[in-house]
Amino acid sequence: MSLDPQLRRALADRIRFYREFGIYDFYRRDTQSPLSQAGEDTTAVLIEEDQSQPVSPKPKTLDPAAALKLIREDIGDCTRCVLHKQGRKQIVFGVGNPKAELMFIGEAPGADEDEQGEPFVGRAGQLLNNMIKAMGIRREDVYIANIIKCRPPGNRTPEREECDTCSPFLMRQIDAIKPKVIVALGAVAAKTLLAINAPMSELRGHWYDFRGTRLAVTYHPAFLLRDPRQKKEAWKDLQMVMKELGLEVPKST
């Protein structure tokens, strides 16, 4: 069967997508089955058209920086959800140390982030920088990302479909970086990652096992700007993270 070049590229991209998730074995269906009589089985086509990339019994371990680069290339100029036609200027992928032990995950890019293409660069980002500094580390030492990578119009809360469409790329980022600790910033990030519909008062103060790492929940810096009284509570959350990472907790801040 001769394939259109565009379809061939799409199938090859799909194979790479599966391999990023550790799926390496593909099976050909019986070509005499009723289904295949209507047209050649797609899985069989995938095998035949990917002979230049033989199936390996063991996953190839990429350097974290190379893995992140591949994920960014796979995202491309994304049009997978409606946000690409609702005013977003660019993809806001993530920034920081590809081998970070600590990863912060927020909700979505804002206006400043959409303009600069980097997460947490506005007022909330400045506060996050101060929070990181208070922990005795630098922004360059951690990795920062969001649940979704495009700014919602008017900074509205991301829709469930938008989160579901974008979060698989975030999961790949987490798997590439393999941080020791993830901090979910705010309710949207926490509920999306943990699939738990609970108030922040119940989500905070606990450790969760998540994709082979430890996850904690604290307030989003934008919320702390609106209600500075909660900064003390956020500092308690960060102290819990510091102890998990073996960082010295200052007696005062």
Secondary structure as UniProt FT lines:
FT   HELIX           5..20
FT   TURN            21..22
FT   TURN            31..32
FT   HELIX           34..37
FT   HELIX           42..49
FT   TURN            50..52
FT   HELIX           64..75
FT   HELIX           82..85
FT   TURN            86..87
FT   STRAND          95..96
FT   TURN            98..99
FT   STRAND          102..106
FT   HELIX           111..116
FT   HELIX           123..134
FT   TURN            135..136
FT   HELIX           139..141
FT   STRAND          143..146
FT   HELIX           153..155
FT   HELIX           160..177
FT   STRAND          181..185
FT   HELIX           187..194
FT   HELIX           200..203
FT   TURN            204..205
FT   STRAND          208..210
FT   TURN            211..212
FT   STRAND          213..218
FT   HELIX           221..226
FT   HELIX           228..230
FT   HELIX           231..245
//
